[in-house]
Amino acid sequence: MEWLTPEEWQAVALSLRVAFWATLFCLPVGVFIAYVLARWTFPGRQALNILVHLPLIMPPVVTGYLLLIAFGTQGGVGAFLQETFGLTFAFRWTGAALASGVMAFPFMVRATRLSIEAVDPKLEQAAATLGASRAWVFATVTLPMILPGILAGCVLAFAKGMGEFGATITFVSNIPGETQTIPLAIDLALETPGGEARALRLAVISVGIAAGALALSEWVSRRMAARIGGA
């Protein structure tokens, strides 16, 4: 099998970069939203839950189109960020990271929320009765117990970021060297006569990265669960 060409290495490196920033984007917001959904009761909670999970059931092309409307150079949010902070998302790798982050967000929230709901609320209540603030209870009681769930959410978000296609190609198009991640490079290769070998190489790389991430997640989760259980 022929080794990767510079263009293919470029697609692999960009995919890793996009997936990393998408996961980083999801992490703090996802943990906060997961905690809100798991522990708080308020009007509109169900609406928030539906909004969080919408990317799972909407066609990815629709998500990409909505991102283009909101974060495009003529969109309200996109124009503000460009003029204020110099951030441009449309047809840039940053837009690919944003699209991947939006599509990966439900996976992060769901995995973290399940781990929070598995924590006995009496432990948090006991800490609260000793005078600890809600933030301190979360940092010292809840967070250590849900770390395996957060890690699982990070891995799922990273894997989703690596494989995201529909929203990305709609929002930032397929530009080699700028927005062409592995899925987009595979799509282009399959549309190019004689590009089957290139598509196969990239598919093998993609499967290898995803399998490696999942194996690492399982190993770290077992270590952390054993450490927490023995604490």
Residue pairs with C-beta under 8 A, 6 or more apart in sequence:
1 197
1 201
2 197
2 201
4 12
4 201
4 205
5 198
7 176
7 177
7 185
8 185
8 198
8 201
8 202
8 205
10 176
10 177
10 180
11 176
11 180
11 181
11 182
11 184
11 185
11 202
12 182
12 202
12 205
14 93
14 96
14 177
14 179
14 180
14 181
15 161
15 162
15 181
15 182
15 183
15 206
15 209
16 162
16 209
17 93
17 97
18 93
18 96
18 97
18 100
18 161
18 162
18 164
18 181
19 100
19 158
19 159
19 161
19 162
20 158
20 161
21 94
21 97
21 101
22 97
22 98
22 100
22 101
22 104
22 157
22 158
22 160
22 161
22 164
23 101
23 104
23 108
23 154
23 157
23 158
23 161
25 97
25 98
25 101
26 101
26 104
26 105
26 108
26 153
26 154
26 157
27 108
27 150
27 154
27 157
29 105
30 105
30 108
30 109
30 112
30 153
30 157
31 108
31 112
31 150
33 48
33 52
33 109
34 108
34 109
34 110
34 112
34 113
34 116
34 153
35 112
35 113
35 116
35 138
35 142
36 45
36 48
37 45
37 48
37 49
37 52
37 109
37 113
38 113
38 116
38 117
39 116
39 121
52 105
52 106
52 109
53 106
53 109
53 110
55 63
55 102
55 103
55 105
55 106
55 167
56 106
59 166
60 103
60 164
60 165
60 166
60 167
60 170
61 166
61 167
61 170
63 99
63 102
63 103
63 166
63 167
63 170
64 99
64 166
64 167
64 168
64 169
64 170
64 171
65 170
65 171
67 89
67 95
67 98
67 99
67 102
67 167
67 170
67 171
68 75
68 90
68 170
68 171
69 75
70 76
70 77
70 78
71 77
71 78
71 81
71 89
71 90
71 95
71 98
71 171
72 78
72 89
72 90
73 79
73 82
73 88
73 90
78 88
78 89
78 90
81 87
81 88
81 89
82 88
87 94
88 94
88 95
89 95
89 98
89 171
89 172
90 171
90 172
91 172
91 173
91 175
91 178
91 179
92 172
92 178
92 179
93 172
93 178
93 179
95 168
95 171
95 172
95 179
96 164
96 168
96 171
96 172
96 179
96 181
97 161
98 171
99 164
99 167
99 168
99 170
99 171
99 172
100 160
100 161
100 164
100 167
100 168
101 157
101 161
102 167
103 160
103 161
103 164
103 167
104 156
104 157
104 158
104 160
104 161
104 164
105 157
107 153
107 156
107 157
107 160
108 153
108 154
108 156
108 157
109 153
110 153
111 149
111 150
111 152
111 153
111 156
112 146
112 149
112 150
112 153
114 149
115 145
115 146
115 148
115 149
115 150
115 152
116 142
116 146
116 149
118 146
118 149
119 141
119 142
119 145
119 146
123 141
123 145
124 137
124 138
124 141
124 142
127 136
127 137
127 140
127 141
128 134
128 137
132 140
144 228
144 231
145 228
147 224
147 228
148 220
148 221
148 224
148 225
148 228
151 217
151 220
151 221
151 224
152 217
152 221
154 217
155 213
155 214
155 216
155 217
158 213
159 210
159 213
159 214
162 181
162 182
162 206
162 209
162 210
163 182
163 183
163 206
163 210
164 181
164 183
165 183
165 184
165 187
168 179
168 181
168 183
168 184
169 184
169 187
172 178
172 179
173 179
174 180
174 184
174 187
174 188
176 185
180 188
182 202
182 205
182 206
183 206
185 198
185 202
186 199
186 202
186 203
186 206
188 195
189 195
189 196
189 198
189 199
189 202
190 196
190 199
192 198
